[in-house]
Amino acid sequence: MNEYMKMAIVKANEGISKEEGGPFGAVIVSKNGDVISCANNKTLLDKDPTAHAEIVAIREACKILNTNDLSEYVLYTSCEPCPMCLSAIIWANIKEVYFGCTKNDAADIGFRDKAIYDFIEGKNEMITLQQIDREPCLKIMKKYNGHIY
């Protein structure tokens, strides 16, 4: 068994036993094998629906490394990332992800990742998305785009 996946599974089990959240664990590792962060799902503990293991691990790694760019790091996770986590992985520039269980395995125990993927593909209407007040919002974007950092 891969040593980093083993760590993710240990964290997932810890999270379950402490009733912190779902059965998910994630580890972020440097290309040379140094473990940067190791986290479990904490949605119940933090009362935060975004506190998935991958998100918690990304937040922790970014703080430790003092960056928002994790392009030189690898993510190991006990389950295929949900759409939110997948987006966070992309925003963090992580290019390599290894996962254990699939989104179908997650669906089999009651997680709704598939419904979110279906929504993204236009196959269901879980929520209403409606554009309003574009012009004042666009001014903020233009202000940001013209700002030099």
Sine and cosine of phi, psi and omega as CSV:
sin_phi,cos_phi,sin_psi,cos_psi,sin_omega,cos_omega
0.00,0.00,0.63,-0.78,0.03,-1.00
-0.89,0.46,0.73,-0.68,-0.09,-1.00
-0.89,0.45,-0.56,0.83,-0.02,-1.00
-0.97,0.24,-0.58,0.81,0.08,-1.00
-0.92,0.40,-0.60,0.80,0.05,-1.00
-0.87,0.50,-0.67,0.75,0.03,-1.00
-0.90,0.44,-0.65,0.76,0.03,-1.00
-0.89,0.46,-0.65,0.76,0.01,-1.00
-0.92,0.38,-0.65,0.76,0.05,-1.00
-0.86,0.51,-0.72,0.70,0.02,-1.00
-0.89,0.45,-0.65,0.76,0.04,-1.00
-0.87,0.50,-0.70,0.71,0.02,-1.00
-0.90,0.44,-0.64,0.77,0.06,-1.00
-0.87,0.49,-0.70,0.71,0.01,-1.00
-0.88,0.48,-0.63,0.77,0.04,-1.00
-0.92,0.40,-0.75,0.66,-0.07,-1.00
-0.90,0.43,-0.50,0.87,0.03,-1.00
-1.00,-0.01,0.00,1.00,-0.02,-1.00
0.83,0.55,0.66,0.75,-0.01,-1.00
-1.00,0.02,-0.39,0.92,-0.02,-1.00
0.17,-0.99,-0.28,-0.96,-0.05,-1.00
-0.93,0.37,0.05,-1.00,-0.11,-0.99
-0.99,0.13,0.85,0.52,-0.11,-0.99
-0.74,-0.67,0.65,-0.76,0.06,-1.00
-0.67,-0.74,0.47,-0.88,-0.02,-1.00
-0.57,-0.82,0.51,-0.86,-0.01,-1.00
-0.70,-0.71,0.70,-0.71,0.10,-1.00
-0.93,-0.37,0.77,-0.64,-0.15,-0.99
-0.77,-0.64,0.60,-0.80,0.10,-1.00
-0.96,0.29,0.26,-0.97,0.00,-1.00
-0.88,0.47,-0.41,0.91,0.02,-1.00
-1.00,-0.07,0.13,0.99,0.14,-0.99
0.99,-0.15,0.05,1.00,0.04,-1.00
-0.97,0.24,0.77,-0.64,0.05,-1.00
-0.98,0.21,0.83,-0.56,0.00,-1.00
-1.00,-0.10,-0.73,0.68,0.02,-1.00
-0.52,-0.86,0.45,-0.89,-0.01,-1.00
-0.59,-0.81,0.84,-0.55,-0.13,-0.99
-0.60,-0.80,0.32,-0.95,0.12,-0.99
-0.85,-0.53,0.21,-0.98,0.06,-1.00
-0.88,0.47,0.75,-0.67,-0.03,-1.00
-0.78,-0.63,0.49,0.87,-0.05,-1.00
-0.89,0.46,-0.60,0.80,0.01,-1.00
-0.98,0.22,-0.69,0.72,-0.01,-1.00
-0.87,0.49,-0.74,0.67,-0.08,-1.00
-1.00,0.02,-0.09,1.00,-0.09,-1.00
0.80,0.60,0.72,0.69,-0.11,-0.99
-0.69,-0.73,0.94,-0.33,-0.01,-1.00
-0.91,0.41,-0.21,0.98,0.03,-1.00
-1.00,-0.08,0.01,1.00,-0.08,-1.00
-1.00,0.09,0.78,0.63,0.09,-1.00
-0.96,0.29,0.38,-0.93,-0.07,-1.00
-0.82,0.57,-0.69,0.72,-0.02,-1.00
-0.90,0.43,-0.67,0.74,-0.01,-1.00
-0.91,0.42,-0.71,0.71,0.01,-1.00
-0.88,0.48,-0.68,0.73,0.01,-1.00
-0.91,0.42,-0.65,0.76,0.03,-1.00
-0.90,0.44,-0.73,0.68,0.00,-1.00
-0.86,0.50,-0.70,0.71,-0.01,-1.00
-0.89,0.45,-0.73,0.69,-0.02,-1.00
-0.89,0.46,-0.67,0.74,0.00,-1.00
-0.89,0.45,-0.63,0.78,0.05,-1.00
-0.91,0.40,-0.72,0.69,-0.02,-1.00
-0.88,0.48,-0.68,0.73,-0.07,-1.00
-1.00,0.02,-0.13,0.99,-0.03,-1.00
0.82,0.57,0.78,0.63,0.00,-1.00
-0.42,-0.91,0.29,-0.96,0.16,-0.99
-0.93,-0.37,0.15,0.99,-0.02,-1.00
-0.93,-0.37,0.96,-0.29,0.00,-1.00
-0.96,-0.29,0.54,0.84,-0.07,-1.00
-0.91,0.42,-0.34,0.94,0.00,-1.00
-0.99,-0.11,0.30,0.96,-0.09,-1.00
-0.80,-0.60,0.31,-0.95,-0.05,-1.00
-0.85,-0.52,0.61,-0.80,0.01,-1.00
-0.93,-0.38,0.75,-0.66,0.14,-0.99
-0.91,-0.42,0.75,-0.66,-0.02,-1.00
-0.62,-0.79,0.57,-0.82,-0.09,-1.00
-0.94,0.33,-0.24,0.97,0.01,-1.00
-0.58,-0.82,0.50,-0.87,0.07,-1.00
-0.78,0.62,0.76,-0.64,-0.07,-1.00
-0.88,0.48,0.65,-0.76,0.10,-1.00
-0.94,0.33,0.17,-0.99,-0.01,-1.00
-0.85,0.53,-0.61,0.79,0.03,-1.00
-0.90,0.44,-0.74,0.67,-0.02,-1.00
-0.92,0.40,-0.63,0.78,0.05,-1.00
-0.87,0.50,-0.67,0.74,0.06,-1.00
-0.89,0.46,-0.70,0.72,0.02,-1.00
-0.89,0.46,-0.63,0.78,0.03,-1.00
-0.88,0.47,-0.70,0.72,0.01,-1.00
-0.91,0.42,-0.71,0.70,0.02,-1.00
-0.88,0.47,-0.54,0.84,0.01,-1.00
-0.99,0.15,-0.06,1.00,0.02,-1.00
0.93,0.36,0.35,0.94,0.06,-1.00
-0.95,0.32,0.78,-0.63,-0.08,-1.00
-0.96,-0.27,-0.26,0.97,-0.01,-1.00
-0.82,-0.58,0.81,-0.58,0.03,-1.00
-0.72,-0.70,0.75,-0.66,0.08,-1.00
-0.88,-0.47,0.76,-0.65,-0.03,-1.00
-0.76,-0.65,0.41,-0.91,0.00,-1.00
-1.00,-0.02,-0.99,0.12,-0.02,-1.00
-0.96,0.27,0.32,-0.95,0.01,-1.00
-0.99,-0.16,0.17,-0.98,0.07,-1.00
-0.89,0.46,-0.48,0.88,0.06,-1.00
-0.94,0.35,-0.60,0.80,0.08,-1.00
-0.88,0.47,-0.65,0.76,0.02,-1.00
-0.91,0.42,-0.66,0.75,0.03,-1.00
-0.89,0.46,-0.59,0.80,-0.01,-1.00
-0.89,0.46,-0.39,0.92,0.03,-1.00
-0.95,-0.31,0.27,0.96,0.16,-0.99
0.97,-0.26,0.04,1.00,0.03,-1.00
-1.00,0.08,0.56,-0.83,-0.17,-0.99
-0.97,-0.25,0.55,0.84,0.03,-1.00
-0.82,0.57,-0.68,0.73,-0.04,-1.00
-0.87,0.49,-0.63,0.77,0.01,-1.00
-0.89,0.46,-0.58,0.81,0.02,-1.00
-0.95,0.32,-0.69,0.72,0.08,-1.00
-0.86,0.52,-0.67,0.74,0.04,-1.00
-0.88,0.47,-0.66,0.75,0.04,-1.00
-0.87,0.49,-0.72,0.70,0.00,-1.00
-0.86,0.51,-0.60,0.80,0.00,-1.00
-0.99,0.11,0.05,1.00,0.02,-1.00
0.98,0.21,0.33,0.94,-0.06,-1.00
-1.00,-0.01,-0.18,0.98,0.08,-1.00
-0.47,-0.88,0.22,-0.97,-0.02,-1.00
-0.86,-0.50,0.98,0.22,-0.02,-1.00
-0.95,0.33,-0.59,0.81,-0.04,-1.00
-0.66,-0.75,0.24,-0.97,0.09,-1.00
-0.99,-0.17,0.80,-0.61,0.09,-1.00
-0.90,-0.43,0.85,-0.52,-0.02,-1.00
-0.64,-0.77,0.78,-0.63,0.00,-1.00
-0.98,0.18,0.71,-0.70,0.11,-0.99
-0.61,-0.79,0.39,-0.92,0.15,-0.99
0.76,0.65,0.74,0.67,-0.03,-1.00
-0.89,0.46,-0.71,0.70,-0.13,-0.99
-0.85,0.53,-0.78,0.63,0.03,-1.00
-0.90,0.43,-0.53,0.85,0.04,-1.00
-0.94,0.33,-0.59,0.80,0.01,-1.00
-0.91,0.41,-0.53,0.85,0.05,-1.00
-0.87,0.50,-0.65,0.76,0.03,-1.00
-0.89,0.45,-0.69,0.72,0.01,-1.00
-0.89,0.46,-0.68,0.73,0.00,-1.00
-0.91,0.42,-0.62,0.78,0.06,-1.00
-0.87,0.49,-0.73,0.69,0.02,-1.00
-0.88,0.47,-0.72,0.69,-0.05,-1.00
-0.88,0.48,-0.53,0.85,0.01,-1.00
-1.00,0.07,-0.15,0.99,-0.04,-1.00
-0.99,0.14,0.69,-0.73,0.00,-1.00
-0.99,-0.15,0.80,-0.60,0.02,-1.00
-0.95,-0.32,0.00,0.00,0.00,0.00
